[in-house]
Amino acid sequence: MDPLFDRINVRDLLSGHDLSDPSTPLSTPDLRLIISRLESHSLHIKSKVRSYLLSHREDFASLFSQCNDAVFKTSEISDNVSGILSLISDRPIDVEIRKLVDEIGRTTKEAREKREMLGLLKIIVGICERLEGARSAFSDGRLRFSAEEVKELKKALRIGDEEEGEPIVYGLLRKQWADLFDEMQDLFSKFMENAVRFEQDSRTIRVKYKLCVDKMDGIELHTVMEAMDVAGILDYSLAKAADLIIKHAITPAVSYGSPAMFAEDVNQGSEGISEAVLKILPSQDCKIVDVDGDAIYARVIQVIKFIFKHICFENGSWIRSFGRLTWPRISDIIISKFLSKVVPEDASKLVDFQKIVKCTSEFEFSLKEMMFLSASDGKDYRLSSFSENVEVHFAFRKKTEVLGKARNLLLQCDFSVPQDYTSKGPLLKNDGMAINSSNQVVDLIFSSERCVVSKAASQLMELVHQTLQDVCLSSARVAWEFYHAVRDAILLYEAVIPVKLERQLDSINQVAILMYNDCLFLSQEILGLAFEYRTDFPDSIKEHAVFADMAPRFHLMAEEILQRQIQIVIFNLREVIDGADGFQNTHQMQQFESAKFSIDQAVFILEKVHIIWEPLLRPSTYKRSMCMVLESVFSRITKDILLLDDLAAEETLQLQRLIHMMLDNLSSLLKSLISAFDSNEKSEEDTSRPIDDLIPSLRKIRKLGELLDMPLKSITSAWESGELMSCGFTILELKDFIRAIFADSTLRKECIWRIENVSLY
């Protein structure tokens, strides 16, 4: 059968025709021949298929029979499955078994939960009974038993270790325990207040051994201490007694210069000691000065021994608890009232301080023997640590002194200009002028110029130089502290002054310019510190002492202050120029007066700036800043005038009058810039450029004043010669200017055409 399904090639059907050219069209006879041969080929295929089917008839009959049997068996299987499903649905045995199993599981779970609930109820009932028993024992005065119960119940209720999802009853039980614990704390605090009292009249600390609180009479102080220890509230309950002893006994004992004395007494009763008394007696000699510290430490030990014997009953654990509670404050008092006051003021007295170091160490050793201090915790030996590091404390004291002086001079400075300062010219080094003697007129290390600074900056650098001289003469540890004091003192200027002068920086005044000079002066001085002192520094800090990192901060601050002042001036000038309403209709008297008033205000502001800036700023800085301000003014006025689209003849004359008036009024200011150029020839900046180059709009506004009454042909010739272009005019500005002044005419068109043609080359 395969040959029957081969592809029919049309070329074979027209084998006698030339089909080598695919583009050759077939003729009608060719098409008829193809149809005829295709029909013949179709009949041939049909004949072949018929012959094949007849020759394999039995095979096809067998295949069809097998298919019929398969369909029958499939139907039989489907009937059987349907019968099984019907049988199962009529008698659901598995469903009944499942229900029975579920019921057994539920019953078992309920029984287990009931057993667990019964056990939990027994525990809860037991805890409730113990809480009630503890409360009852507490009320009956059985303090130790009650404290032990509270301690054990804390573990049973897992206080501080609560978990989510616990029964609500646990929260209620914990609340009952907390209430009982609070009551216990309050009662023990009352016991200690009753036990330890200070009598102001007799200046006596009285410790009672038999206590009476809330109808509980005859309770022993020792019993109370035991109960507090068991309950874990010893620190809490001793807090007030500790405050009382520190305030009325320890502090007077440590008082440097007028210390108190102490006398102990014990009152014996029929049943033993009933109370102990510590009397605080004033010193007989008000001029005592315990430089060696022996007497001060002896008095403190006397007080602590009294506590150890009569409050803690010589119990090591109790006195250790009292020590943990009070020692940080006691050591702070000793340091602040005694040790810090005897720290040497100069290095020559450091040797004498070693006696105090020795007696301080012996004092702490005595406290350790009484177990007032821990034998293993090095943090308890704060006094020895302080006295042994006296060099550091000496340096810290000096550092604090330096920073205090720096802060005071910065806060007290009023940023005023020295009264004997004159502004006859720039302050240059060695220029033959009478140099001002004020210490506020300072040299700039990396410039040939001088500038006026505030007293704050001048005195701050004097303090810095004095401290750095001490660095060169000190030990490594002291020098390191002094070095950091210098850095911190310099940085105080950055932290204090901008905040102090924030309001002044938002207006035009001398304060902002002095602050600019300060920052510039400090930045250059900072750069010179390393060159001046590094070689004399102790070897251990030579490689680590750095100052140059601070200089860029002050240089940047100086530029920010100056730019802020410049922007404030420019903003104020723009506001007053806005009042001219674009210089429109100046041929009308009211508009002319308004424009003239705006010009006068602008000139007033510029003169004010001139008066403030010129005497204080370096010539180079004054020139640069003033040129920037003038450029903004002249360019704005020029722009507004050039934007006018229709000008009457009288209006042009009035505009010209305003320009000339403004330039005349600013003549002294412009001369000051020229003199600044001349006097700054030795400056590091290039000042050879004429003033018109530094203020491009000055040449432009002058030329604009000329153009306002210049004939059209002359204007055109000036453009063709390149003169107007050199003054900053653009072709568009010039064309609009001509259209605004001159009426439409052949001459105007011709001139505009000439201007446009010139611009092409």
Residue pairs with C-beta under 8 A, 6 or more apart in sequence:
1 48
1 49
1 52
4 45
4 48
4 49
8 38
8 41
10 19
10 34
11 19
13 33
13 34
13 37
13 38
14 30
14 33
14 34
17 30
18 24
26 34
53 60
120 167
124 169
124 173
127 153
127 156
127 157
127 173
128 173
128 176
130 149
130 152
130 153
131 153
131 173
131 176
131 177
131 180
133 149
134 145
134 146
134 149
134 150
134 153
134 180
135 146
135 180
137 145
137 146
137 149
138 146
138 180
138 183
138 184
138 187
141 216
141 219
143 219
143 223
143 224
143 226
143 227
144 223
144 226
144 227
144 230
146 184
146 227
147 184
147 226
147 227
147 228
147 230
147 231
148 230
150 177
150 180
150 181
150 184
150 231
151 230
151 231
151 232
153 177
154 177
154 181
157 170
157 173
157 174
157 177
159 174
159 177
159 178
162 170
162 174
181 231
184 231
184 233
185 233
185 236
185 237
187 213
187 214
188 224
188 227
188 228
188 231
188 233
188 236
188 237
189 236
189 237
189 240
190 213
190 214
191 211
191 213
191 219
191 221
191 224
191 237
192 224
192 237
192 238
192 240
192 241
193 240
193 241
194 208
194 211
194 212
194 213
195 207
195 208
195 209
195 211
195 221
195 224
195 241
195 311
196 205
196 206
196 207
196 208
196 241
196 244
196 245
196 311
197 205
197 206
197 208
197 244
198 204
198 205
198 206
198 244
198 248
199 206
202 279
203 248
203 279
203 280
203 281
204 277
204 278
204 279
204 280
205 244
205 245
205 248
205 249
205 277
205 278
205 280
206 275
206 276
206 277
207 221
207 275
207 276
207 277
207 278
207 310
207 311
208 221
208 274
208 275
209 220
209 221
209 222
209 272
209 273
209 274
209 275
209 276
210 218
210 219
210 220
210 221
210 274
211 218
211 219
211 220
211 221
211 224
212 218
212 219
213 219
221 311
222 313
225 234
225 311
225 312
225 313
225 315
225 318
228 234
228 237
228 238
229 317
229 318
229 321
234 318
234 321
235 321
235 324
235 325
238 321
238 322
238 325
239 325
241 311
242 322
242 325
242 326
245 303
245 307
245 326
246 326
246 329
246 330
246 333
248 280
249 260
249 262
249 278
249 280
249 303
250 300
250 303
250 326
250 330
250 333
251 333
251 337
252 259
252 260
252 280
253 259
253 260
253 262
253 296
253 299
253 300
253 302
253 303
254 296
254 299
254 300
254 333
254 334
254 337
254 338
255 337
256 289
256 290
256 296
256 337
256 338
256 341
256 342
257 287
257 288
257 289
258 283
258 286
258 288
259 283
259 288
259 290
259 295
259 296
259 299
260 280
260 281
260 282
260 283
260 299
261 280
261 281
261 282
261 283
261 284
261 299
262 278
262 279
262 280
262 281
262 299
262 302
262 303
262 306
263 278
263 279
263 281
264 276
264 277
264 278
264 279
264 302
264 306
265 276
265 277
265 279
266 273
266 275
266 276
266 277
266 310
267 273
267 274
267 275
267 276
267 277
268 274
276 306
276 309
276 310
278 303
278 306
288 295
290 296
290 338
291 342
291 356
292 355
292 356
292 359
293 338
293 339
293 342
293 355
293 356
293 359
293 360
293 363
294 359
296 334
296 338
297 359
297 360
297 362
297 363
300 330
300 334
300 363
301 363
301 366
301 367
304 367
304 370
304 372
305 370
307 319
307 322
308 314
308 319
308 370
308 372
311 318
311 322
312 318
312 319
312 322
316 371
319 370
319 371
319 372
320 371
320 372
320 374
322 372
323 367
323 371
323 372
323 373
323 374
323 380
327 372
327 373
327 380
328 382
331 382
331 383
334 383
335 382
335 383
335 386
339 356
339 360
339 383
339 386
339 387
340 393
340 397
342 353
342 356
343 353
343 390
343 393
343 394
343 397
344 350
344 352
344 353
344 390
344 394
345 394
345 397
347 394
347 474
347 475
347 478
350 390
350 391
350 394
353 387
353 390
356 387
357 384
357 387
357 388
357 390
360 383
360 384
360 387
361 384
361 387
363 383
364 373
364 380
364 381
364 383
364 384
367 373
368 374
368 375
368 380
373 380
373 381
374 380
386 393
391 475
391 477
391 478
392 477
392 478
392 481
394 478
395 474
395 477
395 478
395 480
395 481
395 482
396 481
398 470
398 478
398 481
398 482
398 485
399 481
399 482
399 484
399 485
399 488
402 463
402 467
402 482
402 485
402 486
402 489
403 485
403 488
403 489
403 492
405 463
406 460
406 463
406 489
406 492
407 492
407 496
409 455
409 456
409 459
409 460
409 463
410 456
410 460
410 492
410 493
410 496
410 497
410 500
411 496
411 500
413 454
413 455
413 456
413 459
415 454
415 456
415 501
415 504
415 510
415 511
415 514
415 515
416 454
416 455
417 440
417 452
417 510
417 514
417 615
417 616
418 436
418 438
418 440
418 441
418 452
420 436
420 437
420 438
421 436
421 438
421 440
421 441
421 452
421 615
422 436
423 614
423 615
424 433
425 433
425 675
425 679
426 449
426 618
426 619
426 676
426 679
426 680
427 433
427 435
427 436
427 441
427 449
427 450
427 451
427 452
428 448
428 449
428 450
428 679
428 682
429 443
429 448
429 449
429 450
435 441
435 450
438 452
439 458
440 452
440 453
440 454
440 455
440 458
441 450
441 451
441 452
442 450
442 451
442 452
442 453
442 458
442 521
443 450
444 450
444 451
444 520
444 521
444 524
444 618
445 524
445 525
445 527
445 528
446 524
446 527
446 528
447 524
447 618
447 683
447 684
448 682
448 683
448 684
449 618
449 619
449 620
449 680
449 683
451 517
451 520
451 521
451 616
451 617
451 618
452 514
452 517
452 615
452 616
453 514
453 517
453 518
453 521
454 514
454 515
454 517
454 518
456 493
456 497
456 518
457 493
457 517
457 518
457 521
457 522
460 489
460 490
460 492
460 493
460 522
461 521
461 522
461 525
463 489
464 486
464 489
464 490
464 525
464 529
467 482
467 485
467 486
467 489
468 482
468 486
468 529
468 532
468 533
469 533
470 482
471 479
471 482
471 483
471 486
471 533
471 537
471 538
471 541
472 479
472 533
472 536
472 537
474 482
474 538
475 538
476 538
476 539
476 540
476 541
479 537
479 538
479 540
479 541
480 540
480 541
483 537
483 541
483 545
486 529
486 547
487 547
487 550
490 522
490 526
490 550
491 550
493 518
493 522
493 554
494 553
494 554
494 557
497 515
497 518
498 505
498 515
498 557
501 511
501 512
501 515
504 511
504 512
505 511
505 512
505 515
505 561
505 564
505 565
506 568
507 568
508 565
508 568
508 569
508 572
508 605
508 608
508 609
508 612
509 612
510 612
510 616
512 561
512 564
512 565
513 565
513 612
513 613
513 616
513 617
514 616
515 561
516 558
516 561
516 562
516 565
516 617
517 558
517 616
517 617
518 558
519 554
519 555
519 557
519 558
519 561
520 554
520 555
520 558
522 554
523 551
523 552
523 553
523 554
523 555
523 558
524 551
526 547
526 548
526 550
526 551
526 554
527 547
527 548
527 551
529 547
530 545
530 546
530 547
530 548
534 542
534 545
537 545
562 621
562 625
565 625
566 625
566 628
566 629
569 605
569 609
569 629
570 629
570 632
572 605
573 602
573 605
573 606
573 629
573 632
573 633
573 636
574 632
574 636
576 598
576 601
576 602
576 605
577 598
577 602
577 633
577 636
577 637
577 640
578 598
579 594
579 597
579 598
579 601
580 594
580 595
580 598
580 599
580 640
581 591
581 594
581 595
582 640
582 643
582 644
583 595
583 637
583 640
583 641
583 644
583 655
583 658
584 591
584 644
585 591
585 651
586 592
586 595
586 651
586 654
586 655
586 658
587 648
587 650
587 651
587 654
592 654
592 658
595 658
596 658
596 661
599 658
599 661
599 662
600 665
602 633
602 662
603 662
603 665
603 666
606 629
606 630
606 633
606 666
606 669
607 668
607 669
609 626
609 629
610 626
610 668
610 669
610 672
613 622
613 625
613 626
614 622
614 672
614 676
617 625
619 676
619 679
619 680
619 683
620 676
620 680
620 683
620 684
620 685
620 687
622 676
623 673
623 676
623 677
623 680
623 687
623 694
624 685
626 669
626 672
626 673
627 673
627 691
627 694
627 695
630 666
630 669
630 695
630 697
630 698
631 695
631 696
631 697
631 698
634 695
634 697
634 698
634 700
634 701
635 697
635 700
637 659
637 662
637 701
638 697
638 700
638 701
638 704
641 655
641 704
642 704
642 733
642 736
642 737
643 736
644 740
645 736
645 739
645 740
646 740
647 655
647 740
647 741
652 708
652 709
652 741
653 708
653 709
655 708
656 705
656 708
656 709
659 701
659 702
659 704
659 705
659 708
660 705
663 701
663 702
663 705
670 691
670 698
673 691
673 694
674 691
677 687
677 691
680 687
681 687
691 698
692 698
692 699
696 728
697 728
699 726
699 727
699 728
700 727
700 728
700 729
702 727
703 723
703 724
703 727
703 729
707 715
707 718
707 724
707 737
708 741
710 718
712 738
712 742
712 747
712 748
712 751
713 747
713 751
715 724
715 734
715 738
715 751
716 751
716 754
716 755
718 724
719 725
719 729
719 731
719 734
719 755
719 758
720 754
720 755
720 758
724 734
731 755
731 756
731 759
734 755
735 752
735 755
735 756
738 748
738 751
738 752
738 755
739 748
739 752
742 748
